[in-house]
Amino acid sequence: MKKISILGSTGSIGRQTVEIVTGHPERFKVVSLAAGSSLEILEEQIRALNPRLVSVRLEKSAQKLKQRCSDIKGLEILHGPEGTEEVAKCDDADVVISAIVGADGLLPTLSAIKAGKTVGLANKESLVASGKVMMDAARKHKARLLPVDSEHSAIFQCLEGHRHEDIEKVILTASGGSLRSMNPAELERVTPDDALNHPNWSMGKKITIDSATLMNKGLEVIEAGWLFDLDPERIDVVIHPQSIIHSMVEFIDGTMLAQMSLPDMKGPISYALSYPGRMRSVVKPLNLASLGTLTFERPDLKRFPCLGLACDALREGGTMPAVLNAANEVAVEAFLNNDISFLGIHRLVRDVMDLHKPVPGDTIEQVIAALDWGKEKARQRIKKQN
């Protein structure tokens, strides 16, 4: 039986992870949970899973949770970053699912890696902002990183049993989001509700907006570079609106492998949990005869320049991806609050990147300083605009 810790248990990935493990009590036991402030959901998870350790963001939330769960024996409730890190490195855990959204997931993920855990990585920022730090730590502490993003999980599965030197390139697929067919004039008028209406996937607000701008795909390009040790020139992106092929690997002999399934995040989550095995009946099987046509097209970087900005950041290296990530977090939040337009997201990120002089980014302190700098510069520019 595998023992599981879940970072970000009340978010989208966290809730789906809980669904999987509660459906297979003979295979998994949850030993610790970390969440933000969704106490009702967290309490339900605690009563269903009976973990021994839980952490929440704020001390007052921890006090409320202690009152709610006073009848549960042996439960330790912590709070703050220190509490989250304790969950991440919990002695009992074999697998840590890192699903905290944003830069808040960096230090807990690093703690899990330094503890030598197998990490199911759903937190993009860990590799986008601090890829060198995370990969160096994984090698040093013999931790295994298993991608939970559907695209990286697809590449990981396609590469099983193949040699790195036989890879020609990897191809990340993108649905194109909810705004794929809009022209620039229409994109200028996009509202948060428009952008949040994803045609294929049910995700959190931040990642859904990133999908609409194609920034999400840009962040995945950076992740893929670190996960699979590839230069930017060996990572390609194609728009695939049906979201059936989740990504592909092209080999040096001209052959290609693709991983296919209906769009359902439970597939990559379950693969990370059960690796190297698989679980039965997680995702509804494909009916190939009923699929009709699968289509592919090149992304239009003029209409969706965020993808190009991310590729530029990867080529620049050092702390530039961290600044890209930080500025984008602020920009997406501002868009959701109607403080900037949809196209204002890429303009803000580009302006902050233009101001940045990157340093190597080979320590977590440099990365955090770059994240803080990027967020502050982005907020300053929004304040000037408004």
C-alpha positions in Angstrom: 0.0 0.0 0.0 1.3 3.4 -1.0 1.1 6.3 1.6 0.2 9.6 0.1 0.6 13.3 1.0 -1.4 15.9 -0.9 -0.3 19.5 -1.1 -3.2 21.6 -2.2 -5.8 19.0 -1.4 -8.9 21.3 -1.8 -7.9 22.6 -5.3 -8.9 20.9 -8.5 -6.1 18.4 -8.8 -6.1 17.8 -5.0 -9.9 17.0 -5.0 -9.5 14.6 -8.0 -6.5 12.9 -6.2 -8.7 12.4 -3.2 -11.4 10.9 -5.4 -9.0 8.4 -6.8 -7.5 7.3 -3.5 -10.8 7.0 -1.7 -12.0 4.7 -4.5 -9.0 2.4 -3.9 -8.5 2.1 -0.2 -6.7 -1.2 -0.8 -3.9 0.6 -2.7 -3.6 4.0 -1.1 -3.5 5.6 2.4 -3.4 9.4 2.8 -1.2 10.3 5.7 -1.1 14.1 5.4 -2.9 17.0 3.7 -2.1 20.7 3.1 -4.7 23.2 2.0 -5.5 26.9 1.9 -8.7 28.2 3.5 -11.5 25.9 2.2 -12.2 24.5 5.6 -15.5 22.7 4.8 -13.9 20.7 2.0 -10.8 20.0 4.1 -12.9 18.8 7.0 -14.8 16.4 4.7 -11.4 15.1 3.4 -10.1 14.6 6.9 -13.1 12.6 7.9 -13.0 10.5 4.8 -9.2 9.9 4.7 -8.2 10.0 8.4 -4.7 11.6 7.9 -2.5 12.1 10.9 -1.1 15.5 9.8 -2.9 18.5 8.3 -1.8 22.1 7.6 -3.7 25.2 6.5 -2.4 28.6 5.5 -3.5 30.8 8.5 -3.3 30.3 12.2 -7.0 31.3 12.7 -8.0 28.7 10.1 -6.0 26.1 12.1 -7.9 27.1 15.3 -11.2 26.8 13.6 -10.3 23.4 12.1 -9.2 22.1 15.5 -12.6 23.0 16.9 -14.4 21.3 14.0 -12.3 18.2 14.3 -11.9 18.0 18.1 -13.5 14.6 18.1 -10.8 13.1 15.8 -8.1 11.4 17.8 -4.4 11.6 16.8 -4.8 14.4 14.3 -2.1 17.1 14.3 -3.1 20.4 12.7 -0.4 22.9 11.7 -0.4 26.2 9.8 1.7 28.5 7.7 4.6 27.7 5.3 6.3 25.7 8.0 3.2 23.5 8.4 3.0 22.9 4.7 6.6 21.9 4.5 6.0 19.4 7.3 3.3 17.8 5.2 5.6 17.8 2.2 8.3 15.9 4.0 6.1 13.7 6.2 8.1 10.6 7.2 5.2 8.2 6.4 4.6 9.4 2.9 5.9 7.4 -0.2 4.3 9.8 -2.8 3.7 13.5 -2.5 1.2 15.1 -4.9 2.4 18.7 -5.4 -0.8 20.6 -6.4 -0.5 24.0 -4.7 -1.1 26.6 -7.4 1.5 29.3 -8.0 4.8 30.2 -6.3 3.5 29.1 -2.9 4.2 25.6 -4.1 7.9 26.1 -4.6 9.3 25.6 -1.1 7.0 22.6 -0.2 7.9 20.9 -3.4 11.6 21.4 -2.7 11.1 20.0 0.8 9.5 16.9 -0.6 12.4 16.5 -3.1 15.0 17.0 -0.4 13.2 14.3 1.7 13.8 11.9 -1.2 10.1 11.5 -2.0 8.5 10.5 -5.2 6.8 13.7 -6.2 3.7 13.8 -8.5 4.3 17.3 -9.9 1.3 19.4 -10.8 2.8 22.7 -9.6 4.1 24.2 -12.8 6.1 27.0 -11.0 8.5 24.5 -9.4 10.2 23.8 -12.7 9.3 27.1 -14.5 10.8 29.3 -11.9 13.4 27.1 -10.3 14.0 24.2 -12.7 17.8 24.0 -12.0 17.3 24.1 -8.3 14.6 21.3 -8.4 16.4 19.0 -10.8 19.8 19.4 -9.0 18.0 18.6 -5.7 16.2 15.6 -7.2 19.6 14.2 -8.4 21.3 14.8 -5.1 18.5 13.3 -2.9 17.5 10.6 -5.3 13.9 11.8 -5.5 11.7 10.9 -8.5 9.6 13.5 -10.3 6.5 12.2 -12.0 4.6 14.7 -14.1 0.9 15.2 -13.4 0.3 17.7 -16.2 -1.5 15.7 -19.0 1.0 16.8 -21.6 4.1 16.0 -19.6 2.6 12.7 -18.4 1.9 11.9 -22.0 5.6 12.5 -23.0 6.8 10.6 -19.9 4.6 7.6 -20.9 5.8 7.7 -24.6 9.4 7.8 -23.5 9.1 4.7 -21.2 11.6 2.1 -22.5 13.3 4.5 -25.0 16.7 6.1 -24.9 17.2 9.8 -24.5 19.6 10.0 -27.4 16.9 8.6 -29.7 14.6 11.6 -29.1 14.4 14.0 -32.1 11.9 16.3 -30.4 8.7 16.4 -28.3 5.5 17.9 -29.4 3.1 19.4 -26.8 -0.5 19.7 -27.9 -2.7 22.6 -26.9 -6.5 22.8 -27.1 -6.2 26.5 -28.0 -8.5 27.4 -25.1 -11.8 29.2 -25.3 -10.7 32.0 -27.6 -8.8 30.1 -30.3 -10.8 31.4 -33.2 -11.1 35.1 -32.2 -9.4 37.9 -34.1 -7.3 40.7 -32.3 -10.3 43.1 -32.1 -12.4 40.4 -30.5 -9.6 39.5 -28.1 -9.4 43.1 -26.9 -13.0 42.9 -25.7 -12.8 39.5 -24.0 -14.2 39.3 -20.5 -13.1 37.0 -17.6 -16.3 34.9 -18.1 -15.4 34.5 -21.8 -11.9 33.3 -21.1 -13.0 31.0 -18.3 -15.3 29.0 -20.6 -12.8 26.3 -21.6 -14.3 23.9 -24.2 -12.6 20.7 -23.0 -11.1 20.9 -19.5 -12.5 21.7 -16.1 -9.7 23.5 -14.2 -9.0 26.3 -11.8 -9.4 30.0 -12.8 -5.6 30.8 -13.1 -4.8 27.8 -15.3 -7.9 28.3 -17.5 -6.9 31.9 -18.2 -3.3 30.7 -19.0 -4.8 28.2 -21.4 -6.7 31.0 -23.1 -3.6 33.1 -23.5 -1.4 30.1 -24.4 0.8 31.1 -21.5 0.0 27.7 -20.0 1.6 26.0 -23.1 4.6 28.3 -22.8 5.1 27.3 -19.1 4.8 23.7 -20.2 7.6 24.2 -22.8 9.8 25.4 -20.0 8.8 22.5 -17.8 9.5 20.0 -20.6 13.0 21.4 -21.1 13.8 20.6 -17.5 11.9 17.4 -17.1 13.3 15.8 -20.3 16.6 17.6 -20.5 15.8 19.2 -23.9 16.9 22.4 -25.6 14.0 24.8 -26.7 14.6 23.9 -30.3 13.6 20.3 -29.6 10.2 21.2 -28.1 7.4 22.0 -30.4 3.7 23.1 -29.9 0.7 22.3 -32.0 -2.9 23.3 -31.5 -5.1 20.2 -31.3 -8.7 21.4 -30.4 -10.1 17.9 -29.6 -7.6 17.3 -26.7 -7.5 13.6 -27.5 -3.7 13.4 -28.2 -2.1 14.8 -25.1 1.4 15.0 -26.5 3.8 13.2 -28.8 7.5 12.2 -29.1 9.3 12.1 -32.5 12.3 9.9 -32.6 15.4 10.2 -34.8 14.2 7.5 -37.2 11.2 9.6 -38.1 8.7 7.5 -36.1 6.3 9.1 -33.6 4.5 7.9 -30.5 1.4 9.7 -29.1 -0.5 9.2 -25.9 -4.3 9.4 -26.4 -7.3 9.5 -24.1 -10.5 11.5 -23.4 -9.6 14.7 -21.6 -9.7 13.8 -17.9 -7.1 14.8 -15.4 -7.7 11.6 -13.4 -5.6 9.8 -16.1 -2.3 11.5 -15.4 -3.0 11.7 -11.6 -3.7 8.0 -11.4 -0.5 7.2 -13.4 1.6 9.2 -11.0 0.0 7.5 -8.0 0.3 4.0 -9.4 3.6 4.2 -11.3 5.1 2.0 -12.6 1.8 0.1 -12.7 -1.6 1.3 -13.9 -5.1 1.3 -12.4 -8.1 -0.2 -14.0 -11.1 1.9 -15.4 -9.8 5.3 -14.5 -10.8 7.1 -17.7 -13.6 6.2 -20.1 -12.1 4.4 -23.1 -11.9 6.0 -26.4 -14.3 5.0 -29.2 -12.0 5.6 -32.1 -14.8 5.0 -34.7 -16.9 7.8 -33.2 -14.0 10.4 -32.9 -14.2 11.5 -36.5 -11.4 13.8 -37.4 -8.5 14.9 -35.3 -7.0 18.2 -36.4 -3.8 20.1 -35.8 -2.6 23.6 -36.6 0.3 25.9 -35.8 -0.2 28.4 -32.9 -0.6 32.0 -34.0 2.0 33.9 -32.0 0.7 37.2 -33.3 -2.7 36.7 -31.7 -1.4 34.7 -28.7 2.1 36.2 -28.0 2.4 34.7 -24.4 3.7 31.5 -25.9 6.5 33.3 -27.6 7.3 35.2 -24.4 7.7 31.9 -22.5 10.0 30.5 -25.2 12.1 33.7 -25.1 12.4 33.3 -21.3 13.6 29.7 -21.6 16.2 30.8 -24.1 17.3 33.7 -21.9 17.6 31.3 -18.9 18.6 32.2 -15.4 15.9 34.0 -13.5 14.0 35.2 -16.6 11.4 32.3 -16.4 10.8 33.2 -12.8 10.1 36.8 -13.7 7.8 35.7 -16.6 5.9 33.5 -14.2 5.6 36.1 -11.5 4.5 38.9 -13.8 1.9 36.5 -15.4 0.4 35.6 -12.0 -0.1 39.3 -11.3 -1.4 39.9 -14.8 -4.0 37.1 -14.6 -5.2 38.2 -11.3 -5.6 41.8 -12.6 -7.5 40.6 -15.6 -9.9 38.5 -13.4 -10.4 41.7 -11.4 -11.1 43.7 -14.5 -8.1 45.9 -13.9 -6.5 45.1 -17.3 -7.7 43.8 -20.6 -7.2 40.3 -21.9 -4.5 41.5 -24.3 -3.1 43.5 -21.4 -1.8 40.3 -19.9 0.9 39.8 -22.5 1.8 43.5 -22.6 2.3 43.6 -18.9 4.4 40.4 -18.8 6.5 41.6 -21.8 7.2 45.0 -20.1 8.3 43.4 -16.9 10.6 41.0 -18.8 12.1 43.9 -20.7 13.1 45.5 -17.3 14.7 42.4 -15.9 18.5 41.6 -15.9 18.6 37.9 -15.2 21.0 36.2 -12.8 21.9 32.5 -12.9 18.9 31.3 -10.7 20.8 28.3 -9.3 19.8 28.9 -5.7 16.2 29.1 -4.2 17.0 32.5 -2.7 17.8 33.9 -6.2 14.6 32.4 -7.5 12.4 33.8 -4.7 14.0 37.2 -5.1 13.2 37.2 -8.8 9.6 36.1 -8.2 9.2 38.9 -5.6 10.8 41.5 -8.0 8.6 40.4 -10.9 5.4 40.6 -8.9 6.3 44.0 -7.5 7.2 45.5 -10.9 4.0 44.1 -12.4 1.9 45.6 -9.6 3.7 49.0 -10.0 2.9 49.1 -13.7 -0.8 48.2 -13.1 -1.0 51.0 -10.5 0.4 53.5 -13.0 -2.1 52.4 -15.7 -5.0 52.8 -13.4 
